[in-house]
Amino acid sequence: LGFKTGQAVQYLSSLSSQDRADWNWDHVLHSIYEFPALYSHWWLTLVQDDPIHVLVETTLILSILYILFARSKDWKETEEYLSQKEEEELLREWKTHGRAPLTPGAAPLSP
């Protein structure tokens, strides 16, 4: 697909201005009509040449679609709030012990 696009761009850039003027909507419509066949040929060739590549890319694309559409509802539905008692306990603990270091055993920064 990318190779065919490059060929088309190279062909169009090699045309003279008169030839470009003659290049009309029939060519565009014909190219759009041929796109599914070109795409399927490219994809099937890619599957034959490098099936692992296609498997990895397909898995990644499906994972992204799953994360975007199927999992997007999970975190929106849960509206768990702390009770007043839990909130007060956390605040009391924070005031008593202070803020915990981000990493265990980290030396404090000297001013």
Order of alpha helices (4+ residues) and beta strands (2+ residues): alpha-alpha-alpha-alpha-alpha-alpha
